Amino acid sequence: MTYEVRSELLVTDAVSNLLRALGCDMDNHHIKETPERVAKYLLEATSNGNGGEKPEDILEKKWKESYDYPVIVSGIKFSSLCIHHMLPFFGYCTLGYFPDTHVVGLSKLPRLIALESKGFQLQEELVKRIVSTFDKIVNPLGVALYMRAEHTCMTIRGVRAHESVTSTFHAIGKMSEDPWRSEFLAEARQGGARWQNSS
């Protein structure tokens, strides 16, 4: 969920005011350029920049292809920002779809995930929006998405549940029906194990 590009100067001033309110010494040479750095990060994490790429731009290229089984890409890493605390949540996801008459390039799936993950949001709404967006543009017979993430709003503050992870799943069409639903979830969880072992 991206936002319109805001003035970097406006965001920088807001970060400076926040640091002052927290009692930081803005004359300290270590923190002097921090507002600019944080502003650039926040703009990068919440907007498309001047390019304004849209999901339609990513998924518009399709190839006519007959394929009778799901296409599944697992181990896609992503990061986003919690809308309640402005803290990152990050992890991996698995996206799969059941083609009808066309397929899309495999690299388009992680690109869509990266684009839709920008902004402040709930993981629960993110998983549903990505499935809905893919379905609307590609028009497959079914779509499924599994996301597993660490939420730093839970691990570094509040309850400090350091080992906790949050999993969400959404599927429509043939991907919500067995045997494809079960096969997709099995692949998604295997992909998660590979991700955890490599991180």
Secondary structure, 3 states (H helix, E strand, C coil): CCECCCCHHHHHHHHHHHHHHCCCCCCCCCCCCHHHHHHHHHHHHHECHHHCCCHHHHHCCEEECCCCCCEEEEEEEEEEEECCCCCEEEEEEEEEEECCCEEECCCHHHHHHHHHCCCEECHHHHHHHHHHHHHHHHCCCEEEEEEEEEEHHHHCCCCCCCCCCEEEEEEEEHHHCCCHHHHHHHHHHHHHHHHHHHC
